[in-house]
Amino acid sequence: MKDIYGGVYGLEITIVDSENGYFALVQCSNHKPSVPELVPLAVRGARISFDLSGSKNGCGFPSFEGAIRNGTLMGLFYRSSKMYYLQHKPSYWQQRESTQTPPK
């Protein structure tokens, strides 16, 4: 995600492991951040996919398919021509918090 002209734009996908398998925490933003959504993640080797159908998360697409290579998640949302390249790095929110002064 990027802060552009006072609005937040972009996509964050955080992959987490659990005793019940992998999950993706997905947050899309088009000026305002959407409510993050935790969805089951299908993993087949380096390939991943998840379903957002019925979601109101602001992404606007029902599913995502991609692959992880060299620390980068590359993929497409269903019926989208925009390829996403998401490098492994701290989330926008973690970076933002580290630069802000804590309240007194």
Order of alpha helices (4+ residues) and beta strands (2+ residues): beta-beta-beta-beta-beta-beta-beta-beta-alpha
